[in-house]
Amino acid sequence: MAIDNERLDRSRRFYEDGFSIGRLEITPDDFWGWLTILPVLGLYTLIALIPIAFAIVASFHSIHLLSPEWQFVGLQNYQKVFRIDEFWGSMWRGSVFMVGSTLLQLVVGVWMALVINKITRGGRILSTFVFTSYLIPTIIVAMVFQFMLDPTDGVLHWLGVDKIGLWEGYLFGNTGTTLFGTVKLAMLATVIISSWKFAAFVTLFTLAQLQSIPDRFYEAAKICGATTWEMFRDITLPRVWGAILVVVFLRAVFMFNKYDIIWQLTQGGPGVSTKTMPILAYDTTFQTSAYGLGNAIAIVMFLFLMAGGIVYLSVLNPSQEVET
């Protein structure tokens, strides 16, 4: 059997020296590295970059939802966005929902991580219960809480009204409605329920960082007579601070974009008391059939988040905290 020596030499030179395209030198490591991530780049382009590009192009057009005709209008949709009566109110309510739910998730999540990390027996069982809330579909969580807060049969409504007298007696009087039907309590109820579901995300991040702290640090601190608070302040907190900064950033972005649980619980009501930016974009797109304007709202929301994210990452630099 004849051996193609020229082909063998080309293969050997490629594996040893790589190849070049014009002035661009490509080593074998570069070639195989790019070839490995090429499917991921293709998938990311398909599911993320193309929809974003489509939304940006649509935001410069006037598009009726039921018409295939796209009319180029330039920046008119962006000018209309800032003139929408509910725009700044939606921005404010979205910020309230983002800050409130992120802080509540942070407190509950870190506290649960500290508790689970201290438990030597039954910790895995407790972890399973804590993380279960994150695995339950959002629609199920919304339906369960709506039933529990039902003014006729809901156990939480019965407990809060008939037994404790908290809601009717002190918060919204004798109205006979649910928390979701009260303007001043609907946002609070939505924040608490969403925090109950998503606090496990914070617990997961923090617990992973806690379990990487060597026990010898705490043993040395005990020998030196350090109190529990001093060990938390000087050992635990500095080593989980980077993870906390990262998880706060992620949860803040996720909660500002959150649409599903708010819509399923209140549909933005009563009135506009829980109408955040994603709800406003949905209403504009599907209730007024202004598809281009709805995309412009989404792009503006994206730009606000990007600006906030750049400031947050520049000032706090969580990657440096994680590395240290």
ZAMARGU-4260 file (C-alpha; in steps of 0.2 Angstrom, whole numbers, plus 5000, padded with zeros to 4 digits):
<rodrens>
0) 5000/5000/5000 | 5007/5017/4994 | 5010/5030/5007 | 5006/5048/5002 | 5022/5056/5010
5) 5017/5074/5005 | 5001/5073/5014 | 5009/5066/5030 | 5022/5080/5029 | 5008/5093/5028
10) 4999/5085/5043 | 5015/5084/5053 | 5018/5103/5050 | 5000/5108/5055 | 5001/5098/5071
15) 5018/5105/5075 | 5018/5123/5068 | 5000/5127/5064 | 4996/5137/5048 | 4994/5155/5043
20) 4981/5165/5033 | 4990/5180/5026 | 4998/5189/5041 | 4987/5179/5053 | 4997/5165/5062
25) 4986/5151/5069 | 4994/5139/5081 | 4987/5121/5083 | 4980/5126/5100 | 4971/5141/5093
30) 4964/5130/5079 | 4957/5116/5091 | 4951/5129/5104 | 4941/5139/5091 | 4934/5123/5084
35) 4929/5117/5101 | 4919/5132/5105 | 4912/5135/5088 | 4896/5125/5091 | 4893/5135/5107
40) 4896/5152/5097 | 4884/5146/5084 | 4870/5141/5096 | 4873/5158/5106 | 4871/5167/5090
45) 4855/5158/5085 | 4846/5160/5102 | 4853/5177/5108 | 4862/5188/5096 | 4849/5186/5081
50) 4834/5190/5092 | 4843/5205/5099 | 4847/5211/5082 | 4829/5208/5076 | 4822/5218/5091
55) 4834/5233/5087 | 4829/5233/5069 | 4811/5232/5073 | 4812/5246/5086 | 4816/5258/5071
60) 4800/5253/5062 | 4782/5256/5064 | 4774/5239/5064 | 4756/5234/5067 | 4755/5217/5075
65) 4743/5211/5063 | 4752/5218/5047 | 4767/5212/5039 | 4772/5229/5033 | 4787/5237/5041
70) 4788/5256/5039 | 4805/5264/5044 | 4802/5278/5056 | 4820/5281/5063 | 4821/5287/5081
75) 4802/5291/5082 | 4798/5275/5093 | 4812/5280/5105 | 4805/5298/5106 | 4788/5290/5110
80) 4794/5279/5123 | 4799/5294/5135 | 4782/5302/5131 | 4772/5287/5137 | 4762/5292/5153
85) 4767/5276/5162 | 4785/5275/5157 | 4794/5283/5172 | 4781/5275/5184 | 4785/5258/5177
90) 4803/5261/5178 | 4801/5266/5196 | 4790/5251/5200 | 4802/5240/5192 | 4817/5247/5202
95) 4806/5245/5218 | 4803/5227/5214 | 4821/5224/5209 | 4829/5232/5225 | 4816/5225/5237
100) 4816/5207/5230 | 4835/5207/5228 | 4838/5213/5246 | 4825/5201/5253 | 4833/5186/5243
105) 4850/5191/5249 | 4845/5191/5267 | 4836/5175/5267 | 4848/5166/5255 | 4864/5170/5265
110) 4855/5166/5281 | 4849/5149/5275 | 4867/5146/5268 | 4875/5149/5285 | 4862/5138/5293
115) 4865/5124/5281 | 4884/5125/5282 | 4883/5124/5301 | 4872/5108/5301 | 4882/5092/5302
120) 4867/5080/5301 | 4852/5082/5290 | 4860/5096/5280 | 4857/5088/5264 | 4839/5085/5268
125) 4837/5103/5273 | 4846/5109/5257 | 4834/5098/5246 | 4819/5107/5254 | 4827/5124/5252
130) 4831/5121/5234 | 4814/5114/5230 | 4807/5131/5229 | 4819/5136/5215 | 4814/5120/5205
135) 4795/5123/5206 | 4788/5131/5190 | 4784/5149/5192 | 4766/5146/5186 | 4764/5133/5200
140) 4770/5145/5213 | 4759/5159/5207 | 4743/5147/5207 | 4747/5140/5225 | 4749/5158/5232
145) 4734/5164/5224 | 4724/5150/5231 | 4732/5152/5248 | 4727/5170/5248 | 4710/5168/5241
150) 4698/5178/5252 | 4685/5163/5253 | 4696/5148/5255 | 4714/5153/5257 | 4723/5147/5272
155) 4735/5163/5273 | 4720/5175/5270 | 4711/5166/5285 | 4726/5167/5296 | 4730/5185/5292
160) 4712/5191/5293 | 4702/5180/5305 | 4716/5174/5317 | 4729/5188/5318 | 4718/5202/5311
165) 4733/5210/5303 | 4727/5213/5285 | 4709/5219/5288 | 4713/5226/5305 | 4728/5236/5302
170) 4734/5236/5283 | 4719/5239/5272 | 4703/5239/5283 | 4688/5229/5281 | 4688/5227/5262
175) 4687/5208/5260 | 4699/5208/5246 | 4716/5199/5244 | 4733/5206/5245 | 4734/5206/5226
180) 4718/5217/5225 | 4725/5231/5236 | 4735/5245/5228 | 4747/5248/5242 | 4750/5229/5246
185) 4751/5221/5229 | 4769/5226/5226 | 4774/5220/5243 | 4765/5203/5241 | 4773/5201/5224
190) 4791/5205/5231 | 4789/5192/5245 | 4782/5178/5234 | 4796/5181/5221 | 4809/5181/5235
195) 4802/5165/5242 | 4805/5156/5225 | 4822/5164/5220 | 4831/5165/5237 | 4838/5148/5234
200) 4848/5155/5220 | 4858/5165/5233 | 4859/5151/5245 | 4867/5140/5232 | 4880/5153/5227
205) 4884/5157/5245 | 4884/5139/5252 | 4897/5134/5238 | 4908/5148/5244 | 4906/5144/5262
210) 4911/5126/5260 | 4928/5132/5252 | 4933/5140/5268 | 4946/5128/5277 | 4940/5123/5295
215) 4958/5127/5302 | 4954/5146/5300 | 4939/5144/5313 | 4949/5132/5324 | 4963/5145/5325
220) 4951/5159/5329 | 4943/5148/5343 | 4960/5145/5350 | 4963/5164/5350 | 4946/5167/5359
225) 4937/5175/5345 | 4918/5176/5347 | 4905/5170/5334 | 4902/5187/5327 | 4921/5191/5326
230) 4923/5174/5316 | 4909/5179/5304 | 4916/5197/5302 | 4934/5192/5300 | 4934/5175/5291
235) 4917/5171/5284 | 4911/5188/5277 | 4928/5193/5268 | 4928/5176/5259 | 4909/5176/5253
240) 4909/5195/5249 | 4914/5192/5231 | 4901/5179/5228 | 4888/5190/5236 | 4893/5204/5224
245) 4891/5193/5209 | 4874/5186/5215 | 4867/5203/5219 | 4872/5208/5201 | 4864/5193/5194
250) 4848/5194/5204 | 4846/5212/5201 | 4846/5210/5182 | 4835/5195/5183 | 4822/5203/5194
255) 4821/5219/5184 | 4818/5209/5169 | 4805/5197/5178 | 4789/5196/5169 | 4781/5179/5172
260) 4778/5179/5191 | 4772/5197/5191 | 4760/5194/5176 | 4753/5178/5184 | 4750/5185/5201
265) 4743/5203/5197 | 4744/5206/5178 | 4752/5223/5183 | 4737/5228/5194 | 4727/5233/5203
270) 4727/5248/5192 | 4746/5250/5188 | 4753/5247/5205 | 4763/5232/5199 | 4766/5237/5181
275) 4784/5236/5178 | 4794/5239/5162 | 4792/5221/5155 | 4773/5222/5158 | 4773/5239/5150
280) 4782/5232/5134 | 4770/5218/5134 | 4755/5229/5135 | 4761/5241/5122 | 4765/5226/5110
285) 4750/5215/5112 | 4736/5227/5118 | 4739/5242/5107 | 4747/5231/5093 | 4762/5243/5092
290) 4776/5230/5089 | 4790/5242/5085 | 4786/5253/5100 | 4786/5238/5111 | 4803/5233/5105
295) 4809/5251/5108 | 4803/5250/5126 | 4813/5233/5128 | 4829/5241/5120 | 4828/5256/5132
300) 4826/5244/5147 | 4841/5235/5140 | 4851/5251/5139 | 4847/5256/5157 | 4852/5239/5163
305) 4868/5239/5154 | 4872/5256/5160 | 4868/5251/5178 | 4878/5235/5176 | 4894/5244/5169
310) 4893/5256/5184 | 4891/5242/5197 | 4905/5231/5189 | 4917/5246/5188 | 4914/5252/5206
315) 4913/5236/5215 | 4923/5225/5204 | 4917/5208/5210 | 4929/5198/5199 | 4943/5205/5209
320) 4934/5200/5226 | 4932/5182/5220 | 4950/5180/5215 | 4956/5186/5232
</rodrens>
